[in-house]
């Protein structure tokens, strides 16, 4: 019932106000919307930039090195996986070895990062950095040995 | 004991010098010795007195003889049996006491169906002749029934043909059939009973072959106008005849799984002297001489293993690659690579088999019809390959069939098998078992031989190189870290 009334009323009542209100609203909203995202984007950019700056300033050199290496591993592993998807997995052992090497290396490097990051000192205080690095080297050597043998 | 057996075998070999490939001791079961004279030409042909070669040693025995036995010391006493129909009117001369299963009317205690089947099981061959003049004993009917060969239920039935009869001798009764010598029953089946002559078939007993048995094959069929009826039947019109037309088999063969042969010959009278070289006149007035003598020779030759006997000679297999630089099998044998017990999956292997066919008095090279094929199976439970063997060479006595193929990608215990079973030819079932192993560790192609894997090989080495670089930089960058550590310590 109420919508019917409204429809009956609307032609009798002022015709101009109805289009006016929406037009003003749209214009204002469009101007606002155009400004608001830029503001948020700017804030996001600044947040990201701040984050990046903070990372550069506070992260120790070795942790940065680890992060670079891990990014490198992700790229290498990703490329191998894409190649497998595109070309097929024919020497499957080669794919497993190649992809597994990057994944395994990534995992080992991540554990090294956890153990040597100064922020985790409370949890890993008993493990010296030298000890963690030695574990990492030994684990990596075993991984490489397996991968190279598996690829035949 | 061993030397005695071999000595016995040598003496037996000396005795067995007939034409048949299995033996020459032939038992002829004939009830009245006075009837012997009627078949004298047939006996002469079998003994080979006239044309000096067949050389069967005939033993005539009456079924009444108590001392007759098909077996002696558990072995066959004869190689072949020729059964002539008993003249007695189906009466029970011998009531076998004790054995309830045996029919009362038979050929006597030595020739019960059970013993005849045992004879076949021991590789003996039987030629059974029937005659409508003398009713077939029930024991014979039941024996035939066991082999899926059916005889007319009324014992006096004979085959008549109002279009193909001898006008000279059976102008009234039309019961002497004139038939051309056998044609092949199927285009791919060997015909051992062919010829241009006309066969006279007086007063024949019709046989009907069951559909289910693959061991049965008709040798001579009646013409499409023939039918079987009982002359004792008073009715003017024959209603519901036992068999008509080409359904009627006048001569049928059964070759058992052990290749022993059993032939049913519909008319014993056709083997008598008077039908061997007789002038007959067909309905359209053509005079001709009967070819019964030749046909009888063909039938007995086939039944008693003179023709259609296959013999397997050398069976060899080897790696095909060996023959590349050393041609021929002999060189393979010299190299010591013949018939190895083990192969690898995907090996190229050559299989050779030498087969001869015994034909009357010599071994001849086997010829396989173009529409047929000798096949080789490479089988483990079921065949992984079934391939046609190709004849590659012939010796005066044999054909060498060969085939080269790639072994399947499946390891296990396989066998090369040649399973050749054809009508009128003895069965060949040759098996040679070999082991097929999988690839050994060092038989796979190396990684770099497969170009598709180069990316992943590169991936592994790049990872390793990156790791080495990382370790180097890590160790080199230690002082900087010490400083930060030191700061924190402070």
HADDOCK unambig.tbl for C-alpha pairs under 7 A between the chains (distance, minus, plus):
assign (segid A and resid 60 and name CA) (segid B and resid 481 and name CA) 6.78 0.50 0.50
assign (segid A and resid 61 and name CA) (segid B and resid 481 and name CA) 6.38 0.50 0.50
assign (segid A and resid 62 and name CA) (segid B and resid 474 and name CA) 6.62 0.50 0.50
assign (segid A and resid 62 and name CA) (segid B and resid 481 and name CA) 6.69 0.50 0.50
assign (segid A and resid 69 and name CA) (segid B and resid 470 and name CA) 6.79 0.50 0.50
assign (segid A and resid 76 and name CA) (segid B and resid 459 and name CA) 6.69 0.50 0.50
assign (segid A and resid 80 and name CA) (segid B and resid 456 and name CA) 6.41 0.50 0.50
assign (segid A and resid 80 and name CA) (segid B and resid 459 and name CA) 6.93 0.50 0.50
assign (segid A and resid 91 and name CA) (segid B and resid 453 and name CA) 5.76 0.50 0.50
assign (segid A and resid 94 and name CA) (segid B and resid 453 and name CA) 5.81 0.50 0.50
assign (segid A and resid 94 and name CA) (segid B and resid 456 and name CA) 5.70 0.50 0.50
assign (segid A and resid 94 and name CA) (segid B and resid 457 and name CA) 6.50 0.50 0.50
assign (segid A and resid 95 and name CA) (segid B and resid 456 and name CA) 5.54 0.50 0.50
assign (segid A and resid 97 and name CA) (segid B and resid 460 and name CA) 6.94 0.50 0.50
assign (segid A and resid 98 and name CA) (segid B and resid 456 and name CA) 4.63 0.50 0.50
assign (segid A and resid 98 and name CA) (segid B and resid 457 and name CA) 6.18 0.50 0.50
assign (segid A and resid 98 and name CA) (segid B and resid 459 and name CA) 5.19 0.50 0.50
assign (segid A and resid 98 and name CA) (segid B and resid 460 and name CA) 4.72 0.50 0.50
assign (segid A and resid 101 and name CA) (segid B and resid 460 and name CA) 6.00 0.50 0.50
assign (segid A and resid 101 and name CA) (segid B and resid 463 and name CA) 6.92 0.50 0.50
assign (segid A and resid 102 and name CA) (segid B and resid 463 and name CA) 6.26 0.50 0.50
assign (segid A and resid 144 and name CA) (segid B and resid 464 and name CA) 6.90 0.50 0.50
assign (segid A and resid 151 and name CA) (segid B and resid 447 and name CA) 6.31 0.50 0.50
assign (segid A and resid 152 and name CA) (segid B and resid 446 and name CA) 6.08 0.50 0.50
assign (segid A and resid 152 and name CA) (segid B and resid 447 and name CA) 5.40 0.50 0.50
